[in-house]
Amino acid sequence: MIPLFDTHAHPIADDPARYPPGRLRGQDELPQLPPPLTGEMLLAEMDRNGVAQACLVQRAHLYGYDNSYAIDCAAAAPDRLVSVGVFDAQDSATPGIVERLARERGLGGARLCAVRPWELDTGWFNSPTAMRFWATAGALRLPVAIIFFHYHLRYALPALRLVATLHPEVPIIVDHVGAGHASGTEVRWGEQQGLDMAAPGAPDFGIPDYLASFADCPNVSFKLTQINVDRLRDASIPLGRFVRRFTDLFGPDRLMWGSDIGQSGGSYADMAAAAHEAGAELSEDERRRFFAGNAQAIYRGRGN
């Protein structure tokens, strides 16, 4: 069986005194930490489920911009774990922080995220201050993941495309593939607003023109996670068919798998099984790239 590279695991510490919860810019309340998913626990789950390597993506709405736990866990097992920290690109101090963590603590990637699904703004990733963050990421060849709420996609993705063309040296990874697959929280919020958030089916499977336009941006890749799996299953859409369509549109080098363990519900075994299910209509070479090769090229193949 082809080993997996999990690009989207959220570690949660078992020592809240050492790793306390934190807030994002604009986040009002201090979050309550859920049950732990320590680095050691994750490694044990990886061993049981054929996962060779993983990105430890800091769960932004738990720890804010303090990336200590993800970085510490990755430093303890650098051959298997890569730290991906969350940063405030609107803070002028961020480029210096990112450079220091990359040079001194082995930071393997960065992530940007919005806070609220109803706020229609792109300044958090393309303001003049934020563009200095992108320049720093480019100088470091640091991969940058970015997550959008479902409601943001129509206007935020075109803005990201401009950033991607301005910084072709930055590997950019769009979390949850940027298609019309809302998280459970967003689905509940959308229902309150009278919005239809059901996953679209064939022939386009929720891949609109403003997402398809990234086909000619080779530095932009996409991450399929359990959020996509859950919404596709809710709509009785075969995972393999969606991945086949996505691969046909963007090519075999642009899609990777991430579990979303530590955020999405379900067992790690089920999430790993979903990855194999998603690759059912791919060739063996395409599966190798989707399961691990594309992630290794981005997170293990860069040079500083």
C-alpha angles and dihedrals in degrees: 000000000000111000116241131232109209107209096182117048119142113210118207120196125231091213109070092174091062095034106030125183118266142190134247121224105288095012107134107195131046106244127238112240115239124220112306127267101185126192089253092051091050093049090052090051090048091053091051094049107041097258111145101182139010143191113231101217111193110238098239100202091054104045104019110206097336103109096176099118098049091046094047092049093049091048089057092057107020094162091063109022133060122193119227112187130200117234141187103234090188091064112091090214093060100087090057092047092049093049093049093049092047094048100038107024104032097247105187102192146353133230133202124197142173120234108217129035094217098054110097103205137121099188091100088073108018108033117120089260092048091052088063087059090055091050090054092048088051093051090051094040084231116169113238122205118197130192127202130188115241091250091056100054101089095059102020098056094059088051090051090050089061091050090049093052091047091051108034089158092067117086103223122195120195109213119231088010094276091259126131096281110121124198119250091258091052092047090056091046091047092051088056089053094046092248123148108230099168114136110256119235137213141009097026102011093212096310101136127192093262089058095040088055088076089072089097094047102086093181091064118085133174135230122216111205142170090276088066091043092053095048094045091050091048087057093043091242114150110244092219093055092053092048091047091054092046092049092048090053100044104021130247096287099062107065130072138170130247128174103211087215110170090039111040119057125248136066125299089237091059091047092052090047089052089056090057090045090052091054095051096109096043126097118250091259092048090049091052090054095044095045098046119328099081092047092048091052091054103036101028103027101059123104126211 
